[in-house]
Amino acid sequence: MTTQNFGIRGAGPAVAAGLALTIATFVARAAHQRRQTALTEQHRLHFDLLCKAMDDPALTVVLDTYDEAVPLEKQRQFLFANALYINAVHALRIGAMTIEELYGHLRIMCQNEVFREYWEATRHHRASLHDSSKEAQVGRMTDRLARDLAEADTEEWWVVGKPSAHQ
């Protein structure tokens, strides 16, 4: 075997195609990893900002964008509900949770009265999301789940509804 066989020039088309595919796969994986890292960093920043707002009433009021008057303590609870919700959406985005697992978490969250109040109070916030965005899809799924749970004629809330972010 000559040294020419180890380079692209002397290699056949199949070797060159295989190498090109390997490089393309590596580049795609690196880009995916960079996106996952950026999403995680953005999530961490969002959470840090929410924590500051929950801890400091002077900052809590900055995030008061509700249609109706919401007492300060309730606003802080809403911020925590938002943090729980966004954490679950982030887990879906980065692949740490499946849509079925997210749905299970949302079922539990929707059992809480404060979360349901938060969800209703922020309905207009979700209206501005692009319909095809992951957050809008999950928001619609959560809307359906909250409605299905409210209309269910069973005490077995853990069996209500089916997960689907695409409806």
NORPEGI-V692495 format. One record per residue. N is the residue number from 1. RES is the residue in one small letter. D_LAST is the distance of its C-alpha to the last C-alpha in Angstrom with 1 decimal. Layout:
n=N res=RES d_last=D_LAST
n=N res=RES d_last=D_LAST
This chain:
n=1 res=m d_last=58.8
n=2 res=t d_last=59.3
n=3 res=t d_last=57.5
n=4 res=q d_last=56.0
n=5 res=n d_last=53.6
n=6 res=f d_last=51.9
n=7 res=g d_last=50.8
n=8 res=i d_last=48.4
n=9 res=r d_last=51.3
n=10 res=g d_last=53.0
n=11 res=a d_last=49.9
n=12 res=g d_last=48.5
n=13 res=p d_last=45.2
n=14 res=a d_last=43.4
n=15 res=v d_last=44.4
n=16 res=a d_last=43.4
n=17 res=a d_last=40.0
n=18 res=g d_last=39.5
n=19 res=l d_last=40.6
n=20 res=a d_last=38.3
n=21 res=l d_last=35.3
n=22 res=t d_last=36.4
n=23 res=i d_last=36.7
n=24 res=a d_last=33.4
n=25 res=t d_last=31.8
n=26 res=f d_last=33.7
n=27 res=v d_last=32.8
n=28 res=a d_last=29.0
n=29 res=r d_last=29.3
n=30 res=a d_last=31.4
n=31 res=a d_last=28.9
n=32 res=h d_last=26.0
n=33 res=q d_last=28.4
n=34 res=r d_last=29.3
n=35 res=r d_last=25.7
n=36 res=q d_last=25.2
n=37 res=t d_last=28.6
n=38 res=a d_last=27.7
n=39 res=l d_last=24.4
n=40 res=t d_last=26.5
n=41 res=e d_last=29.2
n=42 res=q d_last=27.0
n=43 res=h d_last=25.5
n=44 res=r d_last=29.1
n=45 res=l d_last=30.2
n=46 res=h d_last=27.4
n=47 res=f d_last=28.4
n=48 res=d d_last=32.1
n=49 res=l d_last=31.6
n=50 res=l d_last=29.7
n=51 res=c d_last=32.6
n=52 res=k d_last=35.2
n=53 res=a d_last=33.5
n=54 res=m d_last=33.4
n=55 res=d d_last=37.1
n=56 res=d d_last=38.5
n=57 res=p d_last=38.0
n=58 res=a d_last=39.2
n=59 res=l d_last=36.2
n=60 res=t d_last=33.8
n=61 res=v d_last=34.4
n=62 res=v d_last=33.3
n=63 res=l d_last=29.7
n=64 res=d d_last=30.0
n=65 res=t d_last=27.5
n=66 res=y d_last=26.5
n=67 res=d d_last=26.8
n=68 res=e d_last=29.2
n=69 res=a d_last=32.1
n=70 res=v d_last=31.2
n=71 res=p d_last=34.3
n=72 res=l d_last=35.0
n=73 res=e d_last=34.6
n=74 res=k d_last=31.2
n=75 res=q d_last=30.2
n=76 res=r d_last=31.3
n=77 res=q d_last=29.2
n=78 res=f d_last=26.2
n=79 res=l d_last=27.0
n=80 res=f d_last=27.2
n=81 res=a d_last=23.8
n=82 res=n d_last=22.4
n=83 res=a d_last=24.3
n=84 res=l d_last=22.9
n=85 res=y d_last=19.3
n=86 res=i d_last=19.9
n=87 res=n d_last=21.9
n=88 res=a d_last=19.1
n=89 res=v d_last=16.7
n=90 res=h d_last=19.7
n=91 res=a d_last=20.2
n=92 res=l d_last=16.8
n=93 res=r d_last=17.6
n=94 res=i d_last=21.0
n=95 res=g d_last=20.2
n=96 res=a d_last=22.1
n=97 res=m d_last=19.2
n=98 res=t d_last=16.5
n=99 res=i d_last=13.0
n=100 res=e d_last=14.5
n=101 res=e d_last=17.5
n=102 res=l d_last=15.6
n=103 res=y d_last=13.9
n=104 res=g d_last=17.5
n=105 res=h d_last=18.8
n=106 res=l d_last=16.4
n=107 res=r d_last=17.4
n=108 res=i d_last=21.0
n=109 res=m d_last=20.6
n=110 res=c d_last=19.1
n=111 res=q d_last=22.3
n=112 res=n d_last=24.3
n=113 res=e d_last=25.2
n=114 res=v d_last=25.8
n=115 res=f d_last=22.3
n=116 res=r d_last=20.8
n=117 res=e d_last=23.2
n=118 res=y d_last=22.4
n=119 res=w d_last=18.6
n=120 res=e d_last=19.5
n=121 res=a d_last=22.3
n=122 res=t d_last=20.1
n=123 res=r d_last=17.3
n=124 res=h d_last=19.0
n=125 res=h d_last=19.2
n=126 res=r d_last=15.4
n=127 res=a d_last=15.5
n=128 res=s d_last=17.4
n=129 res=l d_last=15.0
n=130 res=h d_last=14.0
n=131 res=d d_last=10.4
n=132 res=s d_last=10.4
n=133 res=s d_last=12.3
n=134 res=k d_last=11.7
n=135 res=e d_last=12.8
n=136 res=a d_last=10.5
n=137 res=q d_last=7.4
n=138 res=v d_last=9.5
n=139 res=g d_last=10.6
n=140 res=r d_last=7.5
n=141 res=m d_last=7.4
n=142 res=t d_last=11.1
n=143 res=d d_last=11.0
n=144 res=r d_last=9.5
n=145 res=l d_last=12.0
n=146 res=a d_last=14.8
n=147 res=r d_last=14.4
n=148 res=d d_last=14.3
n=149 res=l d_last=17.3
n=150 res=a d_last=19.1
n=151 res=e d_last=18.8
n=152 res=a d_last=19.7
n=153 res=d d_last=23.1
n=154 res=t d_last=23.9
n=155 res=e d_last=25.6
n=156 res=e d_last=23.9
n=157 res=w d_last=21.0
n=158 res=w d_last=20.5
n=159 res=v d_last=19.1
n=160 res=v d_last=16.5
n=161 res=g d_last=12.8
n=162 res=k d_last=11.0
n=163 res=p d_last=9.7
n=164 res=s d_last=6.4
n=165 res=a d_last=6.0
n=166 res=h d_last=3.8
n=167 res=q d_last=0.0
